[in-house]
Amino acid sequence: MIIVIDGYNVLKHADSDRKIGQQERRQFIQMLSIYHRRKKHAIVLVFDGGPCTWPSKEVIAKVKVIYSGSKKTADTVIMDYIKDHHAKDLLLVSSDNELIRFAQKFEAVSIGSEEFYYLMQEALRGPDGPEAAEDVHVEIDESIEDLDELMQAGSSSIPVKAEDLQHHGKSHSSVRKSSKQERALLKKLQKL
């Protein structure tokens, strides 16, 4: 999947109190690089402005960074990218309504900036690769001899999911069918 990110939009939604400068952009690119290593998604990060009049591109730690230049906006660069790559598996990350509507015309799925930032943070907190799975340690209380008691004790720490509760007692006719856009977003969210 290719994740196209409206850079300043995400950074402003992630921390609206801070001024966004070179250091914040570098930190964000570093986070995206780690995210790329863990999830294997291609990352295209677009910022307004930059060192040139026209759009300029560079790859920093496997993250493709595009600066729009002074003649274009990041929104225009993102729209051009979506238009040129709409046949690919794209996910737009932005809370800009105009960009979201444009992406929908090309059947590109989008996720809000805050939501993506949260999901990325969660992925960065999680274990890094298969070697982390070896660190999992399970303790069994040997005072519980019966397997049923052991299973009951273990399941007491598992939270109840909302979807488990919402289908209980409802007929299937009252369940709304998801739209094509919602199903596509759900697929992409599972990959994040």
C-alpha positions in Angstrom: 0.0 0.0 0.0 1.1 3.6 -0.7 0.3 6.0 2.1 0.1 9.6 0.8 0.4 12.0 3.7 -0.5 15.7 3.9 2.5 16.5 6.0 1.6 19.8 7.7 -2.0 18.8 8.1 -0.9 15.7 10.1 1.6 17.7 12.2 -0.9 20.4 13.0 -3.5 17.9 14.1 -0.9 15.9 16.1 0.2 19.0 18.1 -1.6 22.2 17.4 0.2 24.1 20.2 3.7 23.7 18.7 5.2 25.7 15.9 6.2 23.3 13.1 9.8 23.7 12.0 12.7 21.7 10.6 13.1 19.7 13.8 9.4 18.7 13.9 9.6 17.6 10.2 12.7 15.6 10.8 11.2 13.8 13.8 8.1 13.0 11.8 10.1 11.7 9.0 12.1 9.5 11.4 8.8 8.2 12.9 7.5 7.4 9.4 10.8 5.6 8.5 10.4 3.3 11.5 6.7 2.8 10.7 7.8 1.9 7.1 10.3 -0.7 8.4 7.7 -2.3 10.6 4.7 -2.2 8.2 6.4 -2.2 4.8 4.1 0.4 3.3 5.5 2.9 0.8 5.3 6.4 2.3 4.9 9.6 0.3 5.0 12.7 2.5 4.0 16.1 1.0 4.8 19.5 2.5 4.0 23.0 1.3 6.9 25.1 0.2 10.5 23.9 0.1 13.8 25.0 -1.3 12.7 25.3 -5.0 10.1 27.2 -7.0 8.6 23.9 -8.4 8.0 20.6 -6.6 11.2 18.9 -5.4 11.6 15.3 -4.2 14.0 13.5 -2.0 14.1 10.1 -0.2 15.0 10.3 3.4 15.3 7.0 5.3 13.0 5.3 2.7 10.3 8.0 3.0 9.7 9.9 -0.2 9.4 13.6 0.7 7.9 16.0 -1.7 8.0 19.8 -1.2 5.4 21.6 -3.3 7.6 24.6 -4.1 6.3 28.2 -4.3 4.3 27.7 -7.5 2.0 24.9 -6.2 0.4 23.9 -2.9 0.8 20.5 -1.2 -2.9 19.9 -1.9 -2.3 20.3 -5.7 0.7 18.0 -5.5 -1.3 15.4 -3.6 -4.2 15.7 -6.1 -1.8 15.2 -9.0 -0.3 12.2 -7.2 -3.7 10.6 -6.7 -4.7 11.3 -10.3 -1.5 9.7 -11.6 -1.5 6.7 -9.2 -5.2 6.0 -8.6 -4.9 2.5 -10.0 -2.6 1.5 -7.1 -3.4 0.7 -3.6 -3.5 4.2 -2.1 -4.4 5.6 1.3 -4.7 9.4 1.7 -3.9 10.8 5.2 -5.5 14.2 5.6 -8.3 15.9 7.4 -8.7 18.4 4.5 -12.3 18.0 3.2 -11.4 19.1 -0.3 -8.6 16.5 -0.6 -10.9 13.8 0.8 -13.6 14.5 -1.7 -11.0 14.6 -4.5 -9.6 11.2 -3.4 -13.2 9.7 -3.4 -13.6 10.7 -7.0 -10.7 8.4 -7.8 -11.9 5.7 -5.3 -8.9 6.4 -3.1 -9.6 5.8 0.6 -8.7 8.4 3.2 -8.2 8.5 6.9 -8.1 11.6 9.1 -4.8 13.0 10.3 -5.4 12.5 14.0 -6.6 8.9 13.5 -3.6 8.0 11.4 -1.2 9.7 13.8 -2.7 7.7 16.7 -2.5 4.4 14.7 1.1 5.1 13.8 2.0 5.9 17.4 0.4 2.6 18.5 2.3 0.7 15.8 5.6 2.3 16.9 4.9 1.3 20.6 4.3 -2.3 19.6 6.8 -5.1 19.4 9.3 -4.8 16.5 9.2 -7.9 14.4 9.3 -11.6 15.2 12.2 -11.4 17.7 9.9 -9.5 20.1 7.5 -12.4 20.2 10.1 -14.4 22.0 10.0 -11.9 24.9 6.4 -12.9 25.7 6.3 -14.5 29.1 3.2 -16.3 30.3 2.8 -17.1 34.0 0.5 -19.9 35.1 -0.9 -20.0 38.6 -0.1 -23.6 39.6 -2.7 -23.4 42.4 -5.4 -23.8 39.7 -5.5 -27.4 38.8 -8.6 -27.6 36.6 -8.2 -26.6 33.0 -11.7 -24.9 33.0 -10.6 -22.8 36.0 -7.4 -21.9 34.3 -9.2 -20.8 31.1 -11.7 -18.8 33.2 -8.9 -17.0 35.1 -7.1 -16.2 31.8 -10.3 -14.9 30.1 -11.0 -12.5 33.0 -8.4 -10.1 31.7 -9.7 -10.1 28.1 -11.8 -7.0 27.4 -15.3 -7.4 25.8 -15.4 -6.0 22.3 -18.1 -3.6 21.2 -18.9 -5.7 18.2 -19.5 -8.7 20.4 -22.2 -6.8 22.3 -23.9 -5.0 19.4 -24.9 -8.1 17.5 -26.3 -9.8 20.6 -30.1 -10.0 20.3 -30.4 -8.1 17.0 -31.9 -9.5 13.9 -29.7 -9.5 10.7 -32.2 -7.3 8.9 -31.4 -4.3 11.1 -27.7 -4.4 10.3 -26.7 -1.8 7.7 -24.6 -2.9 4.9 -21.2 -1.1 4.6 -20.6 1.1 1.6 -17.8 0.2 -0.8 -15.8 3.2 0.6 -16.3 1.9 4.2 -15.2 -1.6 3.2 -12.1 -0.3 1.4 -11.2 1.8 4.5 -11.6 -1.1 6.8 -9.3 -3.2 4.6 -6.7 -0.5 4.7 -7.0 0.1 8.5 -6.3 -3.6 9.0 -3.0 -3.2 7.2 -2.0 -0.2 9.3 
